[in-house]
């Protein structure tokens, strides 16, 4: 049976919950209200045995701590996107190319992956299971406003400020 490893860390942004498989990082939640709900959701989504273990996620925990302390961090972890659509994966792969401290808009993302709908790109951004690591916070509206963010616009602004944007 497939295993999903999970853990949590306290940060100045609140609790961050993480889950990963042997294939890579699977989920990062910034705004889950309760630990047991995060664990339950990850278990249902993956139909896997859940293992509470920090060891498998130690490197990403360290990188997240450094990132939140204001250090420039490149997240090069393996990612487990099993269960998501090819379109979502394409959008997220393009988001990984947005450099630290820079932003791009939804239209730019749509053009890069050769589709005509920035709105569809926005929906894929909204379903990103790995915020911060897959930097959806770096994607803004064409008019320069923040656009949307699953963790809330206040958190998006904090992350961009952290990166000096």
N, C-alpha and C positions, 0 to 999 in steps of 0.2 A: 504494500500500500504506500502511496505517495505521502511524504511528510512535509508539513509546513511548520517552519520555525517562527516563533514570534516573541516579541519583547516590547518594552516601552521605555521611554526616557523622559525625565522632566527637563523642560527648557524654559527660558524666559518667555517663549511664545505659548507656553502651556505644555501639556503632555503630547508627545509624539509616539505613535504606535507604528511598529514595523512588522512585516511578515516577509518571509522568503522561503524558497524551496531549494533543492539541490541544484536547480538550473539558474537561480539568481534571485534578486530582490523582486518581490511580488507586489507589495502594497505598503504605502506610507500614508498614515492618516493624521492630519493636523487638528482635526476638529471633532473627533469621536468623543462623545460625552462620557461614555462609560467603557471601561476595559472589557467587560464581559460581552458587550454588544459588538465590539470590534472583533473579538475572538470568534464569536458565533457567526458573524458575517463572513469572515475569512474561511472558516470551516465549511460553511454551506457553499460558498462560491467555488471552492477547490475540491470538495469531497475527499478530504485528506485527513490523515492523523495529525493533530496539532501537538506541537512540542514546544513548551516554554523553555527557550534557551537563548541566551545572549551570545554564546560562542560563535554560532553560525553568522551572526549579524554584527560581530565586534568591529570590523573595519568600517562599515557604514555608520555605526554609532559614533565612532571616533571622528569620522569626516563631518558628520552632522554637527557635532559639538564644536569642531573647529570653524565650520561655516557660520554657525550662529554666534560665534565669538568674533566674527568679522574677518576671518581669514579667507583668502581666495582659495577655493577648493574646486577641483575637477572631479566630478563623480564619474568614474569609469567602470563601475561595477557591472557585472553581468545582470541582465534584467530578464525576468520571466514574464513574458506577455502572453502566455498560453491562455486561450479563452477569449481573446479580443479579436476584433476584425482587422483584416489587412489594411483598411483605410485608417483606422485608429493608429495602428503601428507605424504607418507611413508618416502621419502627422507628428507623432511623438518622436520618431527618429529624426525628423527635421528640427524639432524643438531642441533636441540635444546639441544641435550645431550653433545655437544662439550663445555667443560668448558671455561669460560672467561680466556683469556690469553694463550690459547692453540690452536693448529691447528691440523687438520687431513687432509689426502689426499682423492682424489676422489675414489681411489681403496679401502681404508678403509671403506668409506661410502657404496660402492657397496657391499663389503663383509658383512657388518653389516645388510644390508637389503636383503642379499642373492640373489643378481643378479650378472651376469658376466660382465656387461658393465659399467666401470667407465665413459665412454662417455655419456651414458644415464643419469647417476647421474649428470654429469656436465650440461647437458641440463636442468634437473630439478632445479639445483642450479640457473641457469641463468633465470629461470622463477619465482623465489621466489618473491612474492609480498611484502615481509616484511623484506628487508635487515636491518641489525643491530639486530632487534628483533629475527628473525630467522637467525642465524649468518653464512650466506654463505661466509662472508669474512674470516672465520676461515678455509675454505676448500681450500687447495693448491694442486699443482701438485705433483706427486710422486717424481720428481727430486728436490723438495724443492722450485721451482719457484712459483710465485704467482698464476699462472693459469689464470683464467678469473674473471671478476666481472662486473656486470651491470653498476655500478657507475664509472667504470674505474679503472685501476690498481693503479694509484696514490692515489685514495681514499681508496682502499683496503689496501694499505701500511700504510696510515694514521691511519685507524681503528686498524690495527694490532699493530702499534707503540703505539697507545693510550692504548692498553691492555698490553703493555710491551713485546710484541712478536717481 
